[in-house]
Amino acid sequence: MRSIAVALFFLVAGNAFAQRENISIGPMIGGSYATLANFKKVAPNLNPGYKLGFSGGVFVNYSIREHFGLTANVLYTRAGVKLDGSPNINLDYIQVPVLATYYFGNDLGNGAIRPKVFIGPSVNFQIGNNALNNDAFKTVDIGATVGAGLNIGLPKQHWINIDARFNRGFSKVYKADTPVELKDVRNQSFSLLVGYSIPLGRYDKKNNSFHRAGK
């Protein structure tokens, strides 16, 4: 999955930066459904599973008018794993995914519905946890995000963004000096996010000029 994510990301990104581009920003809020992959091998008697958590933050979208774009997020997300008969493990991250996006359809007006698909790398910084040994976890997690969604057009080029995502960590969650049975544990989650996109303007690379929205 790692090589496919990188290849598709740069393919879409190359197209996105080839023409005139629109820039928008906005907030995102939603939830995650997270677990620690392979944790069942560590504690099968605790029946590890998925747990709900909060996710929210901001995004910047940089796209050409028709079909391609890049979106960078800065999100607070609570990950971890649900355990039976023991407190859940909560891992708090600041996630920074950069997603190459393809938008379907050509309607950009009020009421437009544009499906989209996206993929890209994610760098996640752990800012806290509730484990007994707080120092057992790595502070940086490298992964990938893939998903699909809908953008719904509003007046004045504002948009409602709905994203369904699958997030997979490539890095091992625990440090190298932890017990061997913990070494293959990785973050894995699904998330559903709703955002509100506010246009900043349009950048014309040919003329090296920026035109503010509404101007």
C-alpha positions in Angstrom: 0.0 0.0 0.0 2.9 2.4 0.8 4.3 2.4 -2.8 0.8 2.7 -4.4 0.0 5.7 -2.2 3.2 7.5 -3.0 2.9 6.8 -6.8 -0.7 8.0 -7.0 0.0 11.0 -4.8 2.7 12.3 -7.1 0.7 11.5 -10.2 -2.2 13.6 -9.1 0.0 16.3 -7.6 1.8 16.8 -10.9 -1.4 17.5 -12.7 -2.6 19.8 -9.9 0.3 22.1 -10.2 0.2 22.4 -13.9 -2.5 25.1 -14.3 -4.3 28.0 -12.6 -5.2 27.0 -9.1 -7.8 28.0 -6.4 -7.0 28.3 -2.8 -9.4 27.8 0.1 -9.3 27.1 3.8 -11.7 26.0 6.5 -12.4 24.0 9.6 -13.1 20.2 9.8 -14.8 18.2 12.6 -15.8 14.6 13.0 -14.8 11.4 14.6 -12.5 8.5 14.4 -13.0 4.7 14.8 -9.5 3.5 15.8 -7.6 0.5 16.9 -4.1 -0.8 17.2 -3.5 -3.3 14.5 -1.8 -6.6 15.7 -2.5 -5.7 19.4 -4.7 -8.9 19.6 -1.4 -10.9 19.4 -0.2 -9.0 22.5 -3.3 -9.4 24.7 -5.9 -11.7 23.1 -7.7 -12.1 26.5 -8.6 -8.4 26.4 -10.4 -8.7 23.1 -8.8 -5.6 21.5 -11.2 -3.7 19.2 -12.1 -0.4 17.7 -12.9 2.7 19.8 -14.6 6.0 19.0 -12.7 9.2 19.3 -12.8 12.9 18.4 -11.1 14.4 15.3 -11.1 18.0 14.2 -8.9 20.8 12.9 -8.3 22.9 9.8 -7.4 22.4 6.1 -5.9 24.2 3.2 -7.0 23.2 -0.3 -4.9 24.1 -3.4 -6.5 23.0 -6.6 -7.1 23.7 -10.2 -10.6 24.7 -11.1 -11.7 21.5 -12.8 -10.6 18.1 -11.3 -7.3 18.0 -9.4 -6.1 19.3 -6.1 -4.0 19.0 -3.0 -5.4 19.3 0.5 -3.3 19.6 3.7 -4.9 19.1 7.1 -3.8 19.8 10.6 -6.0 17.6 12.8 -6.2 16.6 16.5 -7.3 13.0 16.6 -7.7 10.5 19.4 -6.5 7.0 18.4 -5.8 3.9 20.5 -7.5 0.7 21.2 -10.6 -0.6 23.0 -10.0 -3.3 25.6 -12.4 -5.5 27.6 -11.8 -5.7 31.3 -9.1 -3.0 31.2 -9.0 0.8 30.5 -8.8 1.7 26.9 -5.5 2.9 25.5 -5.9 6.5 24.3 -3.2 8.0 22.0 -3.6 11.6 21.1 -2.1 12.8 17.8 -1.7 15.9 15.7 -2.1 14.5 12.2 -0.8 16.2 9.1 -2.0 14.4 6.0 -1.3 15.8 2.5 -3.9 14.4 0.1 -3.9 14.3 -3.7 -7.5 14.6 -4.7 -9.5 13.9 -7.9 -12.9 15.6 -8.2 -15.6 14.2 -10.5 -18.1 16.4 -12.4 -17.8 19.9 -13.8 -20.6 21.8 -12.0 -19.1 24.4 -9.7 -22.2 26.4 -8.8 -24.5 26.5 -5.9 -26.1 23.1 -5.3 -23.4 21.2 -7.1 -22.5 17.8 -5.8 -19.0 16.7 -6.6 -17.7 13.2 -5.6 -14.0 12.9 -4.9 -11.3 10.4 -4.1 -8.0 11.1 -2.4 -4.8 9.5 -1.2 -1.6 10.7 0.4 1.0 10.4 3.1 0.4 11.5 6.7 2.8 12.5 9.4 1.4 12.2 12.9 2.8 13.6 16.1 1.8 12.1 19.4 1.0 14.7 22.0 -0.3 12.5 24.9 -1.5 9.1 26.0 -3.0 7.5 29.1 -0.7 4.5 29.3 1.1 3.5 32.5 4.4 3.8 30.7 4.1 7.1 28.8 7.6 6.8 27.3 6.9 3.5 25.6 5.5 5.1 22.5 7.2 6.7 19.6 6.3 10.4 19.2 6.2 10.4 15.4 4.0 8.0 13.3 4.3 7.9 9.5 1.3 6.5 7.5 -1.1 7.0 4.7 -4.6 8.1 4.2 -7.0 7.0 1.5 -10.7 7.8 1.0 -13.6 9.3 -0.8 -16.2 12.0 -0.2 -18.5 14.7 -1.5 -18.2 18.4 -1.9 -21.5 20.3 -1.9 -21.6 23.7 -3.5 -23.0 26.8 -1.7 -23.3 30.4 -2.8 -20.1 32.5 -3.4 -18.0 29.4 -4.0 -18.3 28.1 -0.4 -18.5 24.4 -0.1 -19.4 21.7 2.5 -16.9 18.9 2.4 -17.7 15.4 3.6 -14.8 12.9 3.9 -14.7 9.2 4.7 -11.1 8.1 5.3 -9.1 5.0 6.1 -5.8 5.8 7.9 -3.0 3.2 8.3 0.3 3.7 10.1 3.4 2.4 8.6 5.6 3.1 11.7 5.6 0.9 14.7 3.7 2.5 17.6 6.0 1.3 20.4 9.7 2.1 20.7 12.4 -0.5 19.9 13.3 -1.2 23.5 9.7 -2.5 24.4 8.9 -6.2 24.6 9.1 -8.1 21.3 5.4 -8.8 21.1 4.7 -5.1 20.9 7.0 -4.4 17.9 4.4 -5.0 15.1 1.6 -2.8 16.7 0.5 0.0 14.3 -2.2 2.6 14.2 -5.3 1.9 12.1 -8.5 3.9 11.9 -11.5 5.0 9.9 -12.7 8.6 10.2 -15.7 10.7 9.1 -15.1 14.4 8.8 -17.3 17.4 7.7 -15.7 20.7 6.7 -16.6 24.1 5.5 -14.5 25.5 2.7 -14.0 29.3 2.4 -12.3 30.6 -0.8 -9.3 32.8 -0.4 -8.7 33.4 -4.1 -7.0 32.2 -7.2 -3.3 31.9 -8.0 -2.2 32.4 -11.6 1.2 30.7 -12.0 1.6 32.0 -15.5 1.5 35.6 -14.4 2.7 34.9 -10.9 -0.3 36.8 -9.4 -2.9 36.1 -6.8 -6.5 37.2 -7.1 -8.6 37.4 -3.9 -12.0 35.8 -3.8 -14.7 38.2 -4.9 -12.3 40.4 -6.7 
